[in-house]
Amino acid sequence: MDSIERLESTMNSGRAWIVTAVVATVVVIGGALAFPRQVYDRFIWQYFWGPVYADAHNARCAVLTENGPKTLTDGCFQAEATGQIVARPGYTVVSEIGYAILLLFMLVGVYFLVRRLRLGQNRRLFFALVPFMFLGGALRVVEDATDAVVVRTDAGAVIGYPLNTLIISPVIYGVVFLLTLGAILIGLGLAKRNIVQFERYPTVVAAIGTAAVALTVGYIGYLVATIDTSGTRIGFYPQLPAVVLVLSGLIAWGLYAGLDRFAPWMNEGTGLMGVVVLFAHALDGIANVIAADWMGALGMGFLSYAPKHPANRIIIGVTEAIVPQSVLEVIGSAWPFLLVKLVAAVLVVSLFDDRIFEDSPQYAMLLLVAIVAVGLGPGTRDMLRATFGI
């Protein structure tokens, strides 16, 4: 009886979520139609779609004109100075806040879906979803690779607009979610037909995700290997992923083992899932630190990367302001970002105790997946970009 009541409650909550989503969509569309200049031009386009449009066209910025958007390779600051509406690729504080709110809302919807499908009881599913988190970063590098091919060679666009918007943040998150959901439904379908045991369906999900990652990375390698990139820095630099993956693994396991010895209560809830959380954010932090400050030490000083996320830029800016220049010249300015990521990951692991998994396993599992994805997706992208010199 209790399970029936919980199912009915979930269905009712799910309907309420759908109604809220529809109403919010109508409000946004209505506002854009009623006040196009204020709502669409200076909010939706400038902070959300404009950056995607500029990124899709590999431009420094996009300017919204009376005749539609116009991409620029220079002159962005001049356009802003004249009062034009300018959007640059990447994130701003406004867009990050907006996406954070949207992410939280979508997580609630996914939670209702997970409960409706009665997922989340099997911890194997958590590990099975890890390849899809790598997939998100790898797909993003496909778009980076096509941009690099256009800019640094005489080849035309491999994947052009508007198709390439599917592999640009934040649209790519929706694409990866649909791919993941499709893999889960395939696994459940095979289990329902007794082709695989129900307890083993996560293995099917993991296999699909791993194959997708292999195909995606293979395609990036194919682009690099088959297109004439003479005179460019596009290539294959295996020392980068080797260092990033090894250091991430060592740090994650070292932290987990240290917590298990000196504060075992912090690992009780997550178990080995905590290692994945620590690994994901260690990878993101290390990839950023190496890309910003240590490429020369790996023999890749000819490549340079700058952080795109405002939080990372702020941390580096504060570090450069308070740490003596003599110290920065030795250890760089990006290392505090790694410390922040690791501290946050440890806190997350400690918060997920046994009670959370007992009271609401689906909710706990969903949050952990989202937390890992936030680290593993961007980290994978940064690592693969540098691996191929993109």
C-alpha positions, 0 to 999 in steps of 0.5 A: 500500500505504501508503495502505491501511495508513493507512486501516486504521489510521484505521479502527481508531483510529476504532473505539477512539475510539467505544469510549472515547466509549461507555464514558465515557458509560456511566460518567457515566450510571452515576455519575449513577444511583448517586450522583445528588446528587454526580454529577448534581445538584452536577456535571452539572446545576449546571455544565453543564445548569443554565446551559443551562436557566436561559439557555433560560428567560431567567432570572438563575439556576435552582435545583434543587429536589426537584420539579425545576428552578425559574427565578428572576429574583432571589434567586439569592444568597439561594438560594446562601446557604441551600445550594441548588444554583444554576446561572447562565447562562454559563460557570464555570471548572469548565464551561470546563475540562470543555468544553475537555476535551470539545472536545479529545476531539471534535476527535480524533473529527472528525479520524478522520472527516476522514481517513475521508472523505479531506478536508483536502487542499484548502485551499479547504475551510478558507475554505469553512467560514468562513461556518459559523463566522459561523453559530454566532454568528448562531444564538446571537443568534437566541436572544438576540433571542427573549429580548429580545422576551419581556423588553422587549415584550408578545410571547410566546416566539418559540422556546421551551424545549426547542427553544431549547436547540439554539441555546444554548452549548454545544449549538449547537456540535453543531448547527453541526457537524452542519449543516457536515457536512451541507453537506460531504456534499452537496458531496461527493455532487454531486462524486461524481455529476459535477455539480461538479468534485471540486476545486470542491465547497468552493464548494458548501459555502461557498454553503450556509454563506453562505446559512444566515448570510444567512437567520439574520441576515435572521431576526434583522432580521425580528424586530427590524423586525416586532415592536413594540419601542417604548420599548426599545433594540432596533433596527439600529445599522449603525455597530457592525458597520462599525467592528468589521469594518473594524478587524478587517480592518485589524488582521489584514492589518496583522499579516499584512503585518508578519509577511510582511516582518519574519518571513516564516517565521511565515506560510509554513505557513498562507499566507492562512489565517493572515489568517483566524486573525488576523481571527477573533481580532481581531474577537472582541477588538475586539467585546469592547472596543467593547461594554465601553468604547466604545459611547458613542463610537459614539453607543450609550452607552445600551447596555451589555454585560458579558463572560460568559467567565471569562477575559475577566472575569479580564483586565478585573479585573486591568487595573482593579487595576493600571492607574491610574483616570485611564488607565482613564477614557480607554482603558477596561479591556477593551483587554488582552483584544484584545492577548491574543487577537492575541498568541495568534493570532500564536503559532498562525500561527507554529506551523503551518509547512510540515512540519505540513501535509506530515505531517498536512494533515487534522490541521493543517486541523482545528486551524486551523478549531477555532482560528478558530471559537473567535474568530469564533463569540463575536465574531460573537455580540457584534457582532450583539447590539450591532448590533441592540441586543439 
